[in-house]
Amino acid sequence: MKRTAVSLFLTAFVLLATAGTASAHTKLESSDPAEGASLEAAPTQLTLRFSELVKVETSKVTVTGPNASEWQVGQLAAKGPVLTVPVTPAGPAGEYAVNYEVTSADGHSVNGTTRFTLTKEATPAGAAPSSAPAVPNTPTQAQAPAPAPTVDGQPAEAVQVTGAPWWLFFLGAAVLVVIGVGVAFAIVRKRS
């Protein structure tokens, strides 16, 4: 009985311990403009590099600045883990926030913000961002990840993950039920 209980406990421990590594989430590895960058000229395209593929069809990027100014954002495109976003800049000099919400290949929603500063007013260019349809993300050959941006040696941006997958809770509950039933059978068998 003792060996059965110990075996069930070790099995449950291994299953629960490895479940955390299986649910790792996508994170922003770098951006262009880089976190904390100071620019004289406004960019016409943003680039966000993630740790894994993202679904461009359900991704969203906005750019907001001083006085609640918003940039016009074109259609997102992705190649591997890199998301590119054409933008039409407009607004005063100051700090701008690139807000993103992406869906990773495993279905988890991840959002965050990266910031940069314009030292001169952004004036809209004559052309609007591309209105081509979203380009689905397809895997590419292995790409070396860019180093994560830092400010004064600290991580440059915080990524908020919107919860653990629902099936993980059910898996944990099922494992606990199996352990409980196994222990109950072992106790009943020993008493018989």
C-alpha positions in Angstrom: 0.0 0.0 0.0 2.8 2.4 0.9 4.6 1.7 -2.4 1.4 2.4 -4.4 0.7 5.7 -2.5 4.3 6.8 -3.0 4.2 5.9 -6.7 0.9 7.8 -7.2 2.3 10.8 -5.3 5.5 10.9 -7.4 3.5 10.6 -10.7 1.3 13.5 -9.7 4.3 15.6 -8.7 6.0 15.0 -12.0 2.8 15.8 -14.0 2.1 19.0 -12.1 5.8 20.1 -12.1 6.1 19.7 -15.9 2.8 21.4 -16.6 4.3 24.8 -15.8 7.0 24.4 -18.4 4.5 23.3 -21.0 2.5 26.5 -20.6 5.3 29.0 -21.3 4.0 32.1 -23.0 5.0 34.3 -25.8 6.9 37.5 -24.8 8.2 40.5 -26.6 11.9 40.2 -27.1 12.6 43.4 -28.9 11.0 46.3 -30.8 11.9 49.0 -33.3 11.9 51.7 -32.2 13.6 50.2 -29.2 12.2 50.6 -25.7 13.2 54.0 -24.4 14.6 55.2 -27.7 14.7 58.9 -28.4 14.0 59.8 -32.1 14.1 63.0 -34.1 12.1 61.6 -37.0 8.9 59.6 -36.5 9.1 56.0 -37.8 6.7 54.9 -40.6 6.9 51.3 -39.5 7.0 49.5 -36.2 8.6 46.1 -35.7 7.9 43.8 -32.8 9.9 40.6 -32.3 8.3 37.9 -30.1 9.7 34.7 -28.6 7.5 32.6 -30.8 5.0 32.9 -33.7 1.9 35.1 -33.2 -1.4 35.0 -35.0 -1.5 38.2 -37.1 -5.3 37.8 -37.7 -6.1 38.4 -34.1 -3.3 40.8 -33.2 -3.8 44.5 -32.5 -1.4 47.4 -32.2 -2.1 51.0 -31.3 0.2 54.0 -30.9 -0.8 56.8 -28.5 1.1 59.9 -27.6 0.9 63.2 -25.8 -2.5 65.0 -25.7 -4.1 61.6 -26.5 -2.9 61.8 -30.1 -3.2 58.5 -31.9 -1.3 57.3 -35.0 -3.1 55.7 -37.9 -2.1 52.0 -38.0 -2.1 49.9 -41.2 -2.5 46.2 -41.6 -0.2 44.0 -39.6 2.1 41.5 -41.2 4.2 38.7 -39.7 7.1 36.7 -40.8 8.1 34.1 -38.2 8.0 35.7 -34.8 8.4 39.3 -36.2 5.3 41.5 -36.5 5.6 44.6 -38.7 3.1 47.5 -38.6 3.0 50.4 -41.0 2.0 53.6 -39.3 1.2 57.2 -40.2 2.7 59.3 -37.4 1.0 62.5 -36.2 1.3 64.5 -33.0 3.5 66.6 -30.8 7.0 65.8 -29.5 6.9 63.7 -26.4 6.6 60.1 -25.2 4.6 57.6 -27.4 3.3 54.2 -26.3 3.1 51.2 -28.6 0.4 49.0 -27.1 0.1 45.5 -28.5 -2.2 42.6 -27.9 -1.3 39.4 -29.7 -2.4 35.8 -29.7 0.4 33.3 -29.5 0.5 30.2 -31.6 -0.9 28.2 -28.6 -3.9 30.5 -28.3 -2.9 32.6 -25.3 -3.5 36.3 -25.4 -0.5 38.4 -24.5 -0.4 42.2 -24.2 2.1 44.9 -23.2 3.5 48.3 -24.0 6.8 49.6 -25.3 7.6 53.3 -25.3 9.8 55.7 -27.2 10.2 59.5 -27.3 10.0 61.9 -30.3 12.1 65.0 -29.9 10.3 66.8 -32.8 6.7 67.0 -33.8 5.5 64.1 -36.0 3.8 65.2 -39.1 1.8 62.8 -41.2 3.3 61.8 -44.5 1.3 62.0 -47.7 0.7 58.3 -48.0 -1.6 56.3 -45.7 -0.5 53.0 -44.2 -1.0 49.9 -46.4 -4.6 48.6 -46.5 -3.6 45.2 -47.8 -5.2 42.3 -46.0 -3.4 40.8 -43.0 -0.6 38.4 -44.0 -1.0 35.1 -42.1 2.0 34.1 -40.1 4.0 31.2 -41.4 7.0 29.6 -39.7 10.4 30.5 -41.1 13.8 28.9 -40.8 15.4 29.2 -37.3 16.1 32.8 -36.5 18.4 34.0 -33.8 16.4 36.0 -31.3 17.5 39.6 -30.8 18.6 40.6 -27.3 15.8 41.8 -25.0 15.7 45.5 -24.6 16.9 46.9 -21.3 16.9 50.3 -19.6 19.6 50.8 -17.0 20.2 47.0 -16.9 16.5 46.3 -16.1 13.9 44.7 -18.4 12.5 47.4 -20.6 8.9 46.3 -20.8 6.5 44.2 -18.8 4.3 41.6 -20.5 1.0 40.8 -19.0 -0.3 37.2 -19.6 -4.1 36.9 -19.4 -4.4 33.8 -17.3 -3.5 30.1 -17.4 -5.2 27.8 -19.9 -8.5 26.4 -18.6 -7.5 22.8 -19.4 -4.6 23.0 -17.0 -6.9 23.3 -14.0 -9.0 20.3 -15.2 -5.8 18.3 -15.7 -4.7 19.1 -12.2 -8.1 18.2 -10.7 -8.1 14.9 -12.7 -4.7 14.0 -11.4 -5.8 14.7 -7.8 -8.9 12.6 -8.3 -6.9 9.7 -9.7 -4.5 9.9 -6.7 -7.4 10.0 -4.3 -9.1 6.9 -5.9 -5.8 5.0 -6.0 -5.1 5.7 -2.3 -8.7 4.8 -1.4 -8.4 1.4 -3.2 -5.1 0.7 -1.6 -6.5 1.4 1.9 -9.6 -0.8 1.2 -7.4 -3.6 -0.2 -5.1 -3.5 2.8 -8.1 -3.8 5.3 -9.6 -6.8 3.4 
